[in-house]
Structure formats: C-alpha cells, structure tokens
Amino acid sequence: MTDFPIWLTASGGILALMILIGALVIWKTLKEKKSGYPLADERTQKINGKAGYYAMFIGQYFILAYLLVTLVGREFFGMPEIEAGYPMIAALLASALSFVVLRWYLGRKGEP
C-alpha cells in the first residue's frame, strides 16, 4: 500500500470533479433550453463580455508581475527558479476567479 502514488489518487479526484461539473453544466443548460427562456439576453452577454475583458487584463498583469518578481529575485537576490507549473496554475486561478467575481459584481451593479 505504500507503493501507491498519491498523485494517482489526486488525478482521479480531479478527473471525477471535472466530469461532475461538466455534467451539471450540461444538465443546467438542457433544463434552461426546455424552459423556453433564452440562455443569454443582451444584458447578460454584455456583462460577460465586460467581465471577460477585464479578467483577461487581470490575468495578464498577474503573469507580468510574477515574471518581474522572478527576474528581479533571481538576478539581484539569488532566489532559485520556481517550476513553471505552480505559477501557471496560480495565473489561471487568478484569471478565472476574477472573471467570476467581476461577472457577479457587474450583474449586481445594474446596467453595465
């Protein structure tokens, strides 16, 4: 039992979570289509567009800040290089979470 790699369990859990979220999204979409209401009206499309626009820039600025900190830290302070996986995951999370928060905020705020 000690030879069983932990990454295999984590990968299986992540895959199961992705399948569950995908199934829920498809189920919700099909349910809304059957109800007869439009999936996205003009206001929702405008809010999603504006939130996506700002989230893209937040993600880009996050990556630029990370690159600048890494460059300055390595050149001037002798910090070791970090593997590319964790910063890219952090950049993806920053971009995705900023989109969700901005979409929620712009939806509550009123007319965009």
Backbone as a chain_set.jsonl record, in Angstrom:
{"seq": "MTDFPIWLTASGGILALMILIGALVIWKTLKEKKSGYPLADERTQKINGKAGYYAMFIGQYFILAYLLVTLVGREFFGMPEIEAGYPMIAALLASALSFVVLRWYLGRKGEP", "coords": {"N": [[0.818, -1.193, 0.0], [2.103, 1.148, 0.47], [3.432, 1.713, -1.837], [1.689, 2.868, -3.553], [1.094, 5.596, -5.572], [0.457, 8.956, -4.572], [-0.256, 10.918, -6.341], [-1.759, 9.659, -8.244], [-4.212, 9.166, -7.018], [-4.986, 11.818, -6.526], [-5.154, 12.78, -9.159], [-7.233, 11.177, -10.135], [-9.32, 12.104, -8.502], [-9.488, 14.776, -9.322], [-10.212, 14.418, -12.006], [-12.72, 13.168, -11.661], [-14.102, 15.273, -10.416], [-14.062, 17.181, -12.482], [-15.638, 15.867, -14.407], [-18.062, 15.723, -13.018], [-18.699, 18.471, -12.685], [-18.893, 19.218, -15.389], [-21.078, 17.614, -16.167], [-23.102, 18.739, -14.577], [-23.227, 21.34, -15.646], [-24.023, 20.818, -18.29], [-26.5, 19.599, -17.757], [-27.883, 21.733, -16.551], [-27.93, 23.569, -18.68], [-29.446, 22.166, -20.617], [-31.837, 22.0, -19.202], [-32.567, 24.705, -19.014], [-32.919, 25.265, -21.72], [-35.158, 23.726, -22.295], [-37.053, 25.072, -20.814], [-37.76, 27.271, -22.263], [-36.945, 29.876, -22.049], [-34.566, 32.384, -23.077], [-31.072, 31.559, -23.173], [-29.096, 33.471, -22.813], [-29.526, 36.846, -22.587], [-29.329, 40.169, -24.053], [-28.239, 41.855, -22.099], [-26.947, 40.077, -20.335], [-25.02, 39.01, -22.061], [-23.528, 41.301, -22.544], [-22.565, 41.865, -19.964], [-21.034, 39.532, -19.472], [-19.137, 39.835, -21.512], [-17.843, 42.235, -20.786], [-16.849, 41.508, -18.242], [-15.164, 39.388, -18.983], [-13.31, 40.785, -20.561], [-12.042, 42.496, -18.672], [-11.08, 40.534, -16.903], [-9.248, 39.204, -18.489], [-7.199, 41.117, -18.712], [-6.489, 41.35, -15.997], [-5.461, 38.792, -15.53], [-3.276, 38.85, -17.313], [-1.721, 40.939, -16.21], [-1.159, 39.769, -13.753], [0.498, 37.631, -14.544], [2.605, 39.107, -15.68], [3.518, 40.478, -13.399], [4.377, 38.309, -11.847], [6.48, 37.346, -13.508], [8.202, 39.554, -13.423], [8.838, 39.677, -10.665], [10.106, 37.207, -10.403], [12.289, 37.515, -12.162], [13.685, 39.759, -11.044], [14.129, 38.77, -8.467], [15.743, 36.519, -9.004], [17.974, 37.603, -10.374], [18.968, 39.697, -8.733], [18.749, 38.938, -6.047], [19.381, 36.298, -5.845], [17.501, 34.23, -5.759], [16.13, 30.933, -6.096], [14.992, 29.363, -9.162], [11.554, 28.837, -9.853], [9.499, 26.038, -10.523], [7.552, 25.831, -13.525], [4.903, 25.02, -13.303], [3.282, 25.577, -10.914], [3.107, 28.496, -10.801], [1.714, 28.942, -13.204], [-0.69, 27.654, -12.737], [-1.582, 29.262, -10.662], [-1.875, 31.693, -12.065], [-3.895, 30.995, -13.855], [-5.967, 30.472, -12.037], [-6.214, 33.041, -10.887], [-7.11, 34.526, -13.077], [-9.513, 33.172, -13.77], [-11.019, 33.314, -11.37], [-11.189, 36.086, -11.078], [-12.792, 36.662, -13.279], [-15.212, 35.404, -12.536], [-15.866, 36.809, -10.191], [-16.032, 39.449, -11.183], [-18.118, 39.159, -13.042], [-20.212, 38.53, -11.324], [-20.242, 40.892, -9.772], [-20.731, 42.922, -11.717], [-23.199, 42.063, -12.598], [-24.804, 42.465, -10.345], [-24.515, 45.162, -9.969], [-25.998, 46.561, -11.817], [-27.019, 48.225, -14.76], [-24.57, 47.764, -17.188]], "CA": [[0.0, 0.0, 0.0], [2.966, 2.325, 0.495], [3.93, 1.968, -3.184], [0.643, 3.515, -4.332], [1.418, 7.039, -5.649], [-0.61, 9.879, -4.159], [-0.686, 11.719, -7.487], [-2.781, 8.901, -8.957], [-5.46, 9.442, -6.321], [-5.327, 13.22, -6.765], [-5.571, 12.904, -10.558], [-8.569, 10.588, -10.239], [-10.27, 13.017, -7.861], [-9.653, 15.941, -10.193], [-10.977, 13.968, -13.163], [-14.102, 12.971, -11.231], [-14.679, 16.595, -10.191], [-14.289, 17.795, -13.792], [-16.779, 15.203, -15.027], [-19.244, 16.143, -12.271], [-19.012, 19.864, -13.034], [-19.356, 19.207, -16.776], [-22.432, 17.05, -16.207], [-24.017, 19.73, -14.008], [-23.381, 22.44, -16.604], [-24.843, 20.321, -19.401], [-27.855, 19.407, -17.243], [-28.499, 23.052, -16.361], [-28.16, 24.143, -19.998], [-30.589, 21.48, -21.222], [-33.026, 22.378, -18.429], [-32.941, 26.065, -19.403], [-33.419, 25.222, -23.091], [-36.511, 23.177, -22.268], [-37.963, 26.021, -20.181], [-38.22, 28.219, -23.262], [-36.33, 31.192, -21.88], [-33.252, 32.448, -23.729], [-29.951, 31.27, -22.282], [-28.39, 34.719, -22.52], [-30.082, 38.015, -23.25], [-28.306, 41.161, -24.419], [-27.584, 42.36, -20.882], [-26.037, 39.037, -19.859], [-23.897, 38.949, -22.989], [-22.699, 42.487, -22.323], [-21.886, 41.678, -18.675], [-19.992, 38.515, -19.662], [-18.085, 40.415, -22.34], [-17.085, 43.203, -19.994], [-16.121, 40.76, -17.21], [-14.085, 38.675, -19.662], [-12.318, 41.775, -20.975], [-11.264, 42.891, -17.507], [-10.403, 39.351, -16.358], [-8.083, 38.941, -19.334], [-6.133, 42.033, -18.315], [-6.04, 40.985, -14.659], [-4.603, 37.618, -15.704], [-2.016, 39.263, -17.939], [-0.945, 41.69, -15.232], [-0.696, 38.807, -12.772], [1.642, 36.933, -15.139], [3.712, 40.067, -15.781], [4.046, 40.706, -12.053], [5.131, 37.107, -11.479], [7.728, 37.329, -14.265], [9.07, 40.611, -12.911], [9.337, 39.256, -9.357], [11.049, 36.108, -10.629], [13.501, 38.059, -12.78], [14.403, 40.581, -10.06], [14.575, 37.891, -7.39], [16.834, 35.656, -9.453], [19.146, 38.378, -10.772], [19.514, 40.563, -7.694], [18.732, 38.347, -4.718], [19.819, 34.911, -5.913], [16.42, 33.281, -5.48], [16.106, 29.837, -7.064], [13.871, 29.392, -10.094], [10.4, 28.026, -9.471], [8.962, 25.279, -11.645], [6.529, 26.602, -14.231], [3.55, 24.512, -13.069], [2.508, 26.276, -9.885], [2.737, 29.862, -11.198], [0.708, 28.929, -14.266], [-1.952, 27.32, -12.081], [-1.989, 30.468, -9.941], [-2.335, 32.666, -13.054], [-5.189, 30.521, -14.34], [-6.943, 30.712, -10.968], [-6.436, 34.483, -10.759], [-7.919, 34.956, -14.208], [-10.852, 32.586, -13.684], [-11.724, 33.867, -10.214], [-11.518, 37.486, -11.339], [-13.94, 36.666, -14.178], [-16.413, 35.053, -11.768], [-16.18, 37.922, -9.286], [-16.467, 40.6, -11.982], [-19.435, 38.869, -13.603], [-21.161, 38.677, -10.219], [-20.317, 42.311, -9.397], [-21.394, 43.689, -12.765], [-24.592, 41.643, -12.621], [-25.496, 43.084, -9.199], [-24.393, 46.612, -10.034], [-27.053, 47.13, -12.637], [-26.711, 48.377, -16.178], [-23.112, 47.932, -17.403]], "C": [[0.861, 1.256, 0.0], [3.502, 2.655, -0.883], [2.907, 2.69, -4.056], [0.908, 5.019, -4.38], [0.209, 7.912, -5.331], [-1.122, 10.687, -5.35], [-1.757, 10.991, -8.282], [-4.156, 9.137, -8.329], [-5.921, 10.878, -6.585], [-5.817, 13.419, -8.199], [-6.958, 12.319, -10.771], [-9.631, 11.472, -9.627], [-10.536, 14.244, -8.722], [-10.481, 15.578, -11.415], [-12.449, 13.776, -12.807], [-14.805, 14.306, -11.007], [-14.968, 17.305, -11.512], [-15.496, 17.182, -14.487], [-18.071, 15.623, -14.336], [-19.654, 17.569, -12.632], [-19.518, 19.953, -14.461], [-20.777, 18.675, -16.902], [-23.447, 18.04, -15.652], [-24.266, 20.893, -14.959], [-24.262, 22.012, -17.768], [-26.292, 20.147, -18.953], [-28.575, 20.743, -17.09], [-28.832, 23.7, -17.705], [-29.364, 23.496, -20.674], [-31.895, 21.84, -20.512], [-33.501, 23.78, -18.824], [-33.467, 26.106, -20.832], [-34.858, 24.723, -23.132], [-37.506, 24.152, -21.673], [-38.474, 27.069, -21.159], [-37.646, 29.614, -23.126], [-34.985, 31.218, -22.591], [-32.125, 32.223, -22.713], [-29.205, 32.534, -21.9], [-29.05, 35.857, -23.299], [-28.956, 39.011, -23.525], [-27.547, 41.668, -23.197], [-26.566, 41.347, -20.361], [-24.817, 38.923, -20.761], [-22.954, 40.133, -22.789], [-21.919, 42.373, -21.014], [-20.761, 40.664, -18.805], [-18.837, 39.042, -20.493], [-17.206, 41.382, -21.561], [-16.264, 42.506, -18.913], [-14.956, 39.99, -17.826], [-12.968, 39.603, -20.089], [-11.423, 42.175, -19.803], [-10.486, 41.719, -16.904], [-9.167, 38.996, -17.181], [-6.914, 39.847, -18.924], [-5.611, 41.731, -16.909], [-5.111, 39.787, -14.725], [-3.261, 37.974, -16.317], [-1.143, 40.048, -16.974], [-0.404, 40.789, -14.131], [0.539, 38.074, -13.294], [2.836, 37.871, -15.26], [4.343, 40.345, -14.422], [4.869, 39.507, -11.593], [6.477, 37.065, -12.205], [8.711, 38.373, -13.761], [9.661, 40.23, -11.559], [10.359, 38.144, -9.509], [12.364, 36.623, -11.193], [14.325, 38.857, -11.775], [14.94, 39.706, -8.932], [15.754, 37.027, -7.784], [18.112, 36.46, -9.724], [19.78, 39.138, -9.613], [19.606, 39.908, -6.31], [19.099, 36.872, -4.7], [18.757, 33.894, -5.564], [16.459, 32.15, -6.507], [14.89, 29.955, -7.996], [12.78, 28.448, -9.613], [9.936, 27.276, -10.711], [7.786, 26.036, -12.249], [5.106, 26.175, -13.892], [2.739, 25.327, -12.095], [2.184, 27.725, -10.25], [1.676, 29.905, -12.292], [-0.667, 28.553, -13.701], [-2.476, 28.543, -11.337], [-2.511, 31.53, -10.908], [-3.699, 32.276, -13.611], [-6.273, 30.764, -13.293], [-7.246, 32.193, -10.807], [-7.343, 34.991, -11.875], [-9.357, 34.443, -14.092], [-11.644, 33.174, -12.522], [-12.076, 35.339, -10.416], [-12.698, 37.585, -12.303], [-15.234, 36.396, -13.411], [-16.825, 36.22, -10.867], [-16.675, 39.135, -10.067], [-17.849, 40.375, -12.586], [-20.512, 39.016, -12.535], [-21.351, 40.152, -9.877], [-21.06, 43.125, -10.45], [-22.867, 43.303, -12.888], [-25.407, 42.268, -11.494], [-25.552, 44.597, -9.332], [-25.531, 47.238, -10.833], [-26.605, 47.215, -14.078], [-25.219, 48.62, -16.384], [-22.789, 49.064, -18.334]], "O": [[0.405, 2.318, -0.423], [3.985, 3.767, -1.097], [3.221, 3.084, -5.179], [0.946, 5.663, -3.331], [-0.909, 7.637, -5.766], [-2.283, 11.095, -5.372], [-2.584, 11.633, -8.93], [-5.148, 9.291, -9.041], [-7.101, 11.122, -6.836], [-6.785, 14.144, -8.43], [-7.771, 12.889, -11.498], [-10.73, 11.586, -10.169], [-11.675, 14.696, -8.836], [-11.358, 16.342, -11.82], [-13.328, 14.178, -13.569], [-15.972, 14.46, -11.365], [-16.003, 17.958, -11.651], [-16.292, 17.9, -15.092], [-19.076, 15.858, -15.006], [-20.834, 17.837, -12.859], [-20.472, 20.682, -14.73], [-21.586, 19.219, -17.654], [-24.543, 18.168, -16.198], [-25.392, 21.379, -15.066], [-25.149, 22.756, -18.185], [-27.213, 20.507, -19.686], [-29.744, 20.868, -17.456], [-29.892, 24.308, -17.857], [-30.208, 24.191, -21.24], [-32.937, 21.968, -21.154], [-34.702, 24.015, -18.954], [-34.365, 26.892, -21.135], [-35.677, 25.226, -23.9], [-38.693, 24.08, -21.989], [-39.508, 27.69, -20.916], [-37.843, 30.451, -24.006], [-34.326, 30.184, -22.699], [-32.216, 32.638, -21.558], [-28.73, 32.652, -20.77], [-29.118, 35.82, -24.528], [-27.786, 38.732, -23.266], [-26.337, 41.885, -23.265], [-25.452, 41.717, -19.99], [-23.699, 38.756, -20.273], [-21.734, 39.985, -22.856], [-20.746, 42.742, -20.956], [-19.656, 40.895, -18.313], [-17.679, 38.731, -20.212], [-15.98, 41.35, -21.667], [-15.11, 42.867, -18.686], [-13.872, 39.948, -17.245], [-11.794, 39.244, -19.989], [-10.198, 42.191, -19.925], [-9.357, 41.896, -16.446], [-8.161, 38.541, -16.637], [-5.778, 39.388, -18.806], [-4.411, 41.845, -16.661], [-4.082, 39.763, -14.05], [-2.224, 37.462, -15.894], [0.069, 39.833, -16.931], [0.694, 41.022, -13.626], [1.519, 37.915, -12.566], [3.964, 37.472, -14.972], [5.566, 40.436, -14.309], [5.942, 39.676, -11.013], [7.503, 36.779, -11.588], [9.912, 38.114, -13.679], [10.852, 40.434, -11.325], [11.376, 38.14, -8.815], [13.435, 36.211, -10.749], [15.535, 38.654, -11.666], [16.077, 39.882, -8.493], [16.669, 36.822, -6.987], [19.204, 36.039, -9.344], [21.005, 39.212, -9.522], [20.449, 40.287, -5.498], [19.123, 36.258, -3.633], [19.083, 32.795, -5.113], [16.788, 32.387, -7.67], [13.887, 30.576, -7.645], [13.058, 27.395, -9.039], [9.974, 27.812, -11.818], [7.105, 26.793, -11.557], [4.172, 26.924, -14.179], [1.62, 25.732, -12.408], [1.052, 28.152, -10.02], [0.834, 30.803, -12.308], [-1.687, 29.081, -14.144], [-3.672, 28.83, -11.374], [-3.495, 32.203, -10.602], [-4.559, 33.134, -13.816], [-7.372, 31.21, -13.625], [-8.401, 32.572, -10.611], [-8.242, 35.797, -11.632], [-10.307, 35.2, -14.295], [-12.821, 33.498, -12.679], [-13.134, 35.791, -9.98], [-13.522, 38.49, -12.172], [-16.236, 37.082, -13.616], [-18.003, 36.571, -10.798], [-17.638, 39.783, -9.655], [-18.661, 41.298, -12.637], [-21.588, 39.554, -12.796], [-22.48, 40.614, -9.711], [-21.927, 43.932, -10.112], [-23.694, 44.141, -13.248], [-26.586, 42.569, -11.681], [-26.498, 45.239, -8.876], [-25.965, 48.348, -10.527], [-25.876, 46.345, -14.555], [-24.659, 49.565, -15.827], [-21.617, 49.324, -18.608]]}, "num_chains": 1, "name": "protein.A"}
